[in-house]
């Protein structure tokens, strides 16, 4: 008697920590359509598909807009040519300093 055993191994999804910003305004990338979300990872720059600048607030907000400054992000997805296809894109908030008593 032969017994068949199937093991379902889940692939661990890789999370990347990157710099995120407007590719045109902050990362010196050429864009045909203006301001667009981009990342920098491993010394390379990629346009992002699956998320936009507007998904993360006002891109021109002086306090945190990605046309004004770069932000740190944790992302998941796949790299393909000069694009990153995001399945998850989360900005990392700045840690607030604790006041000493």
DSSP file (Angstrom, degrees, kcal/mol; ACC not computed):
  #  RESIDUE AA STRUCTURE BP1 BP2  ACC     N-H-->O    O-->H-N    N-H-->O    O-->H-N    TCO  KAPPA ALPHA  PHI   PSI    X-CA   Y-CA   Z-CA
    1    1 A X              0   0    0      0, 0.0     2,-0.5     0, 0.0     0, 0.0   0.000 360.0 360.0 360.0 127.5    0.0    0.0    0.0
    2    2 A X        -     0   0    0      2,-0.0     2,-0.5     0, 0.0     0, 0.0  -0.841 360.0-159.5-101.2 134.3    1.4    3.3   -1.0
    3    3 A X        -     0   0    0     -2,-0.5     2,-0.5     2,-0.0     0, 0.0  -0.944   5.0-151.6-114.2 131.1    0.6    6.4    1.0
    4    4 A X        -     0   0    0     -2,-0.5     2,-0.5     2,-0.0    -2,-0.0  -0.876   8.4-164.4-104.3 130.8    0.9    9.8   -0.5
    5    5 A X        -     0   0    0     -2,-0.5     2,-0.6     2,-0.0    -2,-0.0  -0.962   2.3-160.0-118.2 124.7    1.6   12.7    1.8
    6    6 A X        -     0   0    0     -2,-0.5     2,-0.6     2,-0.0    -2,-0.0  -0.902   3.5-165.0-106.1 125.9    1.2   16.2    0.6
    7    7 A X        -     0   0    0     -2,-0.6     2,-1.0     2,-0.0    -2,-0.0  -0.942   7.9-153.6-111.4 121.6    2.9   19.0    2.4
    8    8 A X        -     0   0    0     -2,-0.6     2,-0.6     2,-0.0    -2,-0.0  -0.811  13.7-168.9 -95.0 102.2    1.8   22.5    1.8
    9    9 A X        -     0   0    0     -2,-1.0     2,-0.4     0, 0.0    -2,-0.0  -0.813  14.4-140.0 -92.8 122.1    4.7   24.7    2.5
   10   10 A X        -     0   0    0     -2,-0.6     2,-0.4     1,-0.0    -2,-0.0  -0.650  16.1-125.8 -81.4 134.2    3.8   28.3    2.6
   11   11 A X        -     0   0    0     -2,-0.4     2,-0.4     1,-0.1    -1,-0.0  -0.639  23.9-122.5 -76.6 133.5    6.3   30.6    1.0
   12   12 A X        -     0   0    0     -2,-0.4     2,-0.4     1,-0.1    -1,-0.1  -0.654  24.5-128.8 -77.5 127.7    7.4   33.4    3.3
   13   13 A X        -     0   0    0     -2,-0.4     2,-0.3     1,-0.1    -1,-0.1  -0.645  22.2-128.3 -80.3 127.7    6.6   36.7    1.7
   14   14 A X        -     0   0    0     -2,-0.4     2,-0.5    63,-0.1    63,-0.5  -0.590  16.0-153.1 -80.4 133.9    9.7   39.0    1.8
   15   15 A X        -     0   0    0     -2,-0.3     2,-0.4    61,-0.1    61,-0.2  -0.922   9.3-156.8-105.9 130.7    9.3   42.5    3.2
   16   16 A X  E     -A   75   0A   0     59,-2.9    59,-2.6    -2,-0.5     2,-0.6  -0.880   9.1-144.9-108.1 137.7   11.7   45.1    1.9
   17   17 A X  E     +A   74   0A   0     -2,-0.4     2,-0.3    57,-0.2    57,-0.2  -0.916  38.7 159.7 -99.6 123.4   12.6   48.3    3.8
   18   18 A X  E     -A   73   0A   0     55,-2.5    55,-2.2    -2,-0.6     2,-0.5  -0.811  45.9-104.4-136.3 169.8   13.1   51.1    1.2
   19   19 A X  E     -AB  72  40A   0     21,-1.8    21,-2.3    -2,-0.3     2,-0.4  -0.888  39.7-164.5 -94.7 134.4   13.1   54.8    0.7
   20   20 A X  E     +AB  71  39A   0     51,-3.8    51,-3.0    -2,-0.5     2,-0.3  -0.940  24.4 123.5-123.2 144.1    9.9   56.1   -0.9
   21   21 A X  E     - B   0  38A   0     17,-2.2    17,-2.5    -2,-0.4     2,-0.5  -0.971  66.7 -55.9-173.0 178.8    9.2   59.4   -2.6
   22   22 A X  E  >> - B   0  37A   0     44,-2.9     4,-2.4    -2,-0.3     5,-1.2  -0.675  46.7-145.1 -71.1 123.6    8.1   61.1   -5.7
   23   23 A X  T  45S+     0   0    0     13,-2.8     6,-2.6    -2,-0.5     4,-0.3   0.876  95.6  41.9 -60.7 -39.0   10.4   59.8   -8.4
   24   24 A X  T  45S+     0   0    0     12,-0.4     4,-0.4     4,-0.2    -1,-0.2   0.934 121.6  37.1 -75.1 -47.6   10.5   63.1  -10.3
   25   25 A X  T  45S+     0   0    0     11,-0.2    -2,-0.2     2,-0.1    -1,-0.1   0.843 134.2  15.4 -77.9 -35.3   10.8   65.5   -7.3
   26   26 A X  T  <5S+     0   0    0     -4,-2.4    -3,-0.2    40,-0.2    -2,-0.1   0.713 126.8  43.5-114.8 -27.1   13.0   63.6   -4.9
   27   27 A X  S   <S-     0   0    0     -5,-1.2    -3,-0.2    -4,-0.3    -4,-0.1   0.310  95.8-122.8-109.0   9.3   14.8   60.8   -6.7
   28   28 A X        +     0   0    0     -4,-0.4     2,-0.3    -6,-0.2    -4,-0.2   0.866  58.0 150.5  53.7  42.8   15.8   62.6  -10.0
   29   29 A X        -     0   0    0     -6,-2.6     2,-0.5    -7,-0.1    -1,-0.2  -0.794  49.5-115.9-102.9 148.3   13.9   60.1  -12.2
   30   30 A X        -     0   0    0     -2,-0.3     2,-0.4     2,-0.0    -6,-0.1  -0.731  34.5-174.0 -85.9 125.6   12.4   61.1  -15.6
   31   31 A X        -     0   0    0     -2,-0.5     3,-0.3     1,-0.1     4,-0.0  -0.965  23.9-157.0-122.6 136.9    8.6   60.8  -15.7
   32   32 A X  S    S+     0   0    0     -2,-0.4    -1,-0.1     1,-0.2    -2,-0.0   0.754  96.5  37.8 -78.3 -25.1    6.4   61.3  -18.7
   33   33 A X  S    S-     0   0    0      1,-0.3     2,-0.3     0, 0.0    -1,-0.2   0.222 108.6-114.2-116.7  15.9    3.3   62.1  -16.6
   34   34 A X  S    S+     0   0    0     -3,-0.3    -1,-0.3     2,-0.0     2,-0.3  -0.689  78.2  23.8  96.6-144.0    4.7   64.2  -13.7
   35   35 A X        +     0   0    0     -2,-0.3     2,-0.3   -12,-0.1    18,-0.1  -0.447  68.9 160.2 -70.7 126.1    4.7   63.2  -10.0
   36   36 A X        -     0   0    0     -2,-0.3   -13,-2.8    16,-0.1   -12,-0.4  -0.989  43.1 -96.6-145.2 151.1    4.6   59.4   -9.4
   37   37 A X  E     +B   22   0A   0     -2,-0.3    11,-2.1   -15,-0.2     2,-0.3  -0.448  48.4 165.7 -69.9 136.0    5.5   57.1   -6.5
   38   38 A X  E     -BC  21  47A   0    -17,-2.5   -17,-2.2     9,-0.2     2,-0.3  -0.948  20.5-147.5-144.4 163.5    9.0   55.5   -6.7
   39   39 A X  E     -BC  20  46A   0      7,-2.6     7,-2.5    -2,-0.3     2,-0.4  -0.908   7.4-143.7-129.8 160.6   11.3   53.7   -4.4
   40   40 A X  E     +BC  19  45A   0    -21,-2.3   -21,-1.8    -2,-0.3     2,-0.3  -0.996  30.2 160.7-123.4 125.4   15.0   53.3   -3.9
   41   41 A X  E >   - C   0  44A   0      3,-2.6     3,-1.8    -2,-0.4   -23,-0.1  -0.986  64.2  -1.9-147.0 130.5   16.3   49.9   -2.9
   42   42 A X  T 3  S-     0   0    0     -2,-0.3     3,-0.1     1,-0.3    -1,-0.1   0.827 128.4 -57.0  60.7  32.5   19.8   48.4   -3.2
   43   43 A X  T 3  S+     0   0    0      1,-0.3     2,-0.3     0, 0.0    -1,-0.3   0.488 118.6 104.3  78.7   2.1   21.1   51.5   -4.8
   44   44 A X  E <   -C   41   0A   0     -3,-1.8    -3,-2.6     2,-0.0     2,-0.4  -0.816  62.5-135.0-116.7 157.7   18.6   51.3   -7.6
   45   45 A X  E     -C   40   0A   0     -2,-0.3     2,-0.4    -5,-0.2    -5,-0.2  -0.908  21.3-176.9-115.8 139.4   15.4   53.3   -8.3
   46   46 A X  E     -C   39   0A   0     -7,-2.5    -7,-2.6    -2,-0.4    37,-0.2  -0.992  25.9-126.0-136.8 139.9   12.1   51.8   -9.4
   47   47 A X  E     -Cd  38  83A   0     35,-2.1    37,-2.9    -2,-0.4     2,-0.5  -0.579  35.7-124.7 -75.0 149.1    8.6   53.2  -10.3
   48   48 A X  E     - d   0  84A   0    -11,-2.1     2,-0.4    35,-0.2    37,-0.2  -0.857  22.4-169.6-105.8 130.9    5.9   51.7   -8.2
   49   49 A X  E    S+ d   0  85A   0     35,-2.9    37,-2.9    -2,-0.5     3,-0.1  -0.927  73.5  35.5-109.8 140.3    2.8   49.9   -9.6
   50   50 A X  S    S+     0   0    0     -2,-0.4     2,-0.3    35,-0.2    -1,-0.1   0.407 113.6  54.1  98.8  -2.5   -0.1   49.0   -7.3
   51   51 A X        -     0   0    0     -3,-0.2     2,-0.3   -14,-0.1   -14,-0.2  -0.968  65.0-158.0-156.8 151.1    0.2   52.1   -5.1
   52   52 A X    >   -     0   0    0     -2,-0.3     3,-0.7     1,-0.1     4,-0.3  -0.819  34.6-107.5-127.9 167.7    0.3   55.9   -5.7
   53   53 A X  G >  S+     0   0    0     -2,-0.3     3,-1.8     1,-0.2    13,-0.2   0.902 119.4  57.0 -57.4 -41.8    1.5   59.0   -4.0
   54   54 A X  G >  S+     0   0    0      1,-0.3     3,-1.2     2,-0.2    -1,-0.2   0.723  92.4  68.9 -67.2 -21.9   -2.2   60.0   -3.3
   55   55 A X  G <  S+     0   0    0     -3,-0.7    -1,-0.3     1,-0.2    -2,-0.2   0.670 103.1  46.9 -66.5 -15.3   -2.7   56.6   -1.4
   56   56 A X  G <  S-     0   0    0     -3,-1.8    -1,-0.2     1,-0.4    -2,-0.2  -0.057 122.0 -88.0-121.3  30.6   -0.3   58.0    1.3
   57   57 A X  S <  S-     0   0    0     -3,-1.2     2,-0.6     8,-0.1    -1,-0.4  -0.443  79.2 -14.8  99.2-171.5   -1.7   61.5    1.8
   58   58 A X    >   -     0   0    0      1,-0.2     3,-1.8    -2,-0.1     6,-0.2  -0.572  54.6-153.3 -72.1 114.0   -1.1   64.9    0.2
   59   59 A X  T 3  S+     0   0    0     -2,-0.6     8,-2.7     1,-0.3     9,-0.5   0.688  93.7  49.8 -65.3 -17.2    2.1   64.5   -1.8
   60   60 A X  T 3  S+     0   0    0      7,-0.1     2,-0.3     6,-0.1    -1,-0.3   0.283  75.1 130.0-104.9  10.3    2.8   68.3   -1.4
   61   61 A X    X>  -     0   0    0     -3,-1.8     4,-3.1     1,-0.2     3,-1.1  -0.497  56.1-142.5 -63.1 123.1    2.3   68.5    2.4
   62   62 A X  T 34 S+     0   0    0     -2,-0.3    -1,-0.2     1,-0.2    -3,-0.0   0.740  96.0  55.4 -62.8 -21.9    5.4   70.3    3.7
   63   63 A X  T 34 S-     0   0    0      1,-0.1    -1,-0.2     6,-0.0    -2,-0.1   0.671 137.5 -18.4 -86.4 -17.2    5.5   68.1    6.8
   64   64 A X  T <4 S+     0   0    0     -3,-1.1    -2,-0.2    -6,-0.2     2,-0.1   0.377  84.5 139.9-172.1   7.5    5.6   64.7    5.1
   65   65 A X    >X  -     0   0    0     -4,-3.1     3,-1.7     1,-0.1     4,-1.6  -0.426  53.2-130.7 -66.9 139.2    4.5   64.8    1.5
   66   66 A X  T 34 S+     0   0    0      1,-0.3   -44,-2.9     2,-0.2   -40,-0.2   0.514 106.1  61.0 -76.8  -3.0    6.6   62.7   -0.8
   67   67 A X  T 34 S+     0   0    0     -8,-2.7    -1,-0.3   -46,-0.2    -7,-0.1   0.612 112.5  40.7 -85.9 -14.6    7.2   65.4   -3.3
   68   68 A X  T <4 S+     0   0    0     -3,-1.7     2,-0.3    -9,-0.5    -2,-0.2   0.703 128.0   1.8-102.3 -26.7    8.8   67.4   -0.5
   69   69 A X  S  < S-     0   0    0     -4,-1.6    -1,-0.3    -5,-0.1     2,-0.2  -0.991  70.9-102.8-157.7 159.9   10.8   64.6    1.3
   70   70 A X        -     0   0    0     -2,-0.3     2,-0.3   -49,-0.1   -49,-0.2  -0.601  35.7-161.6 -83.9 150.8   11.8   60.9    1.2
   71   71 A X  E     -A   20   0A   0    -51,-3.0   -51,-3.8    -2,-0.2     2,-0.3  -0.913  19.3-114.6-128.9 156.1   10.0   58.6    3.6
   72   72 A X  E     +A   19   0A   0     20,-0.4    20,-2.8    -2,-0.3     2,-0.3  -0.699  38.8 179.5 -88.6 145.5   10.9   55.1    4.8
   73   73 A X  E     -AE  18  91A   0    -55,-2.2   -55,-2.5    -2,-0.3     2,-0.5  -0.983  29.3-139.2-144.8 154.2    8.5   52.3    3.9
   74   74 A X  E     +AE  17  90A   0     16,-3.0    16,-2.5    -2,-0.3     2,-0.3  -0.981  36.4 176.7-112.1 125.0    8.0   48.6    4.3
   75   75 A X  E     -AE  16  89A   0    -59,-2.6   -59,-2.9    -2,-0.5     2,-0.3  -0.880  22.0-161.0-131.2 157.3    6.8   47.0    1.1
   76   76 A X  E     + E   0  88A   0     12,-2.4    11,-3.0    -2,-0.3    12,-1.8  -0.985  45.6  75.9-134.3 147.1    6.0   43.6   -0.4
   77   77 A X  E    S- E   0  86A   0    -63,-0.5     2,-0.4    -2,-0.3     9,-0.2  -0.988  71.8 -58.1 151.4-156.2    5.8   42.6   -4.0
   78   78 A X  E     - E   0  85A   0      7,-2.0     7,-3.2    -2,-0.3     2,-0.4  -0.956  30.3-132.1-130.8 145.4    8.0   41.8   -7.0
   79   79 A X  E     + E   0  84A   0     -2,-0.4     2,-0.3     5,-0.2     5,-0.2  -0.784  27.6 174.0 -90.6 133.8   10.7   43.7   -8.9
   80   80 A X  E >   - E   0  83A   0      3,-2.9     3,-2.1    -2,-0.4     2,-0.2  -0.909  58.0 -53.9-145.1 114.4   10.3   43.6  -12.7
   81   81 A X  T 3  S-     0   0    0     -2,-0.3    -1,-0.0     1,-0.3     0, 0.0  -0.376 122.0 -17.2  55.3-120.7   12.6   45.6  -14.9
   82   82 A X  T 3  S+     0   0    0     -2,-0.2   -35,-2.1    -3,-0.1     2,-0.3   0.078 125.3  80.4-101.9  23.1   12.5   49.2  -13.7
   83   83 A X  E <   -dE  47  80A   0     -3,-2.1    -3,-2.9   -37,-0.2     2,-0.5  -0.921  62.8-146.6-129.3 153.4    9.2   48.7  -11.8
   84   84 A X  E     -dE  48  79A   0    -37,-2.9   -35,-2.9    -2,-0.3     2,-0.9  -0.989  14.5-151.0-116.1 122.6    8.2   47.4   -8.4
   85   85 A X  E     -dE  49  78A   0     -7,-3.2    -7,-2.0    -2,-0.5     2,-0.3  -0.821  21.6-150.0 -96.0 102.9    4.8   45.7   -8.4
   86   86 A X  E     + E   0  77A   0    -37,-2.9    -9,-0.3    -2,-0.9     3,-0.1  -0.543  33.7 170.8 -83.8 132.4    3.5   46.3   -4.8
   87   87 A X  E    S+     0   0A   0    -11,-3.0     2,-0.3     1,-0.4   -10,-0.2   0.555  86.0  17.7-103.0 -19.0    1.1   43.9   -3.0
   88   88 A X  E     + E   0  76A   0    -12,-1.8   -12,-2.4     2,-0.0    -1,-0.4  -0.973  63.8 176.8-149.6 138.0    1.7   45.9    0.2
   89   89 A X  E     + E   0  75A   0     -2,-0.3     2,-0.5   -14,-0.2   -14,-0.2  -0.864   9.0 170.4-147.5 106.6    3.1   49.4    0.7
   90   90 A X  E     - E   0  74A   0    -16,-2.5   -16,-3.0    -2,-0.3     2,-0.2  -0.975  26.3-137.1-126.0 123.8    3.2   50.9    4.2
   91   91 A X  E     - E   0  73A   0     -2,-0.5     2,-0.6   -18,-0.2   -18,-0.3  -0.535  22.2-127.3 -74.0 143.3    5.0   54.1    5.2
   92   92 A X        -     0   0    0    -20,-2.8   -20,-0.4    -2,-0.2     2,-0.1  -0.836  23.2-134.1 -94.4 120.6    6.9   53.9    8.5
   93   93 A X        -     0   0    0     -2,-0.6     2,-0.1     1,-0.1     3,-0.0  -0.380  27.0-100.2 -70.7 150.3    6.0   56.6   10.9
   94   94 A X        -     0   0    0      1,-0.1     2,-0.4    -2,-0.1    -1,-0.1  -0.465  39.9-112.8 -67.2 141.4    8.7   58.5   12.6
   95   95 A X        -     0   0    0     -2,-0.1     2,-0.3    -3,-0.1    -1,-0.1  -0.626  29.8-126.9 -77.1 131.7    9.2   57.4   16.2
   96   96 A X        -     0   0    0     -2,-0.4     2,-0.3     1,-0.1    -1,-0.1  -0.601  22.8-117.2 -80.0 137.2    8.2   60.0   18.7
   97   97 A X        -     0   0    0     -2,-0.3     2,-0.3     1,-0.1    -1,-0.1  -0.548  26.6-125.8 -75.0 136.0   10.8   60.9   21.2
   98   98 A X        -     0   0    0     -2,-0.3     2,-0.4     1,-0.1    -1,-0.1  -0.627  21.4-122.7 -82.2 138.8    9.9   60.1   24.8
   99   99 A X        -     0   0    0     -2,-0.3     2,-0.3     1,-0.0    -1,-0.1  -0.641  23.8-127.1 -80.2 135.1   10.1   63.0   27.2
  100  100 A X              0   0    0     -2,-0.4    -1,-0.0     1,-0.1     0, 0.0  -0.621 360.0 360.0 -81.8 140.9   12.3   62.3   30.2
  101  101 A X              0   0    0     -2,-0.3    -1,-0.1     0, 0.0    -2,-0.0   0.426 360.0 360.0 -92.3 360.0   10.8   62.9   33.6
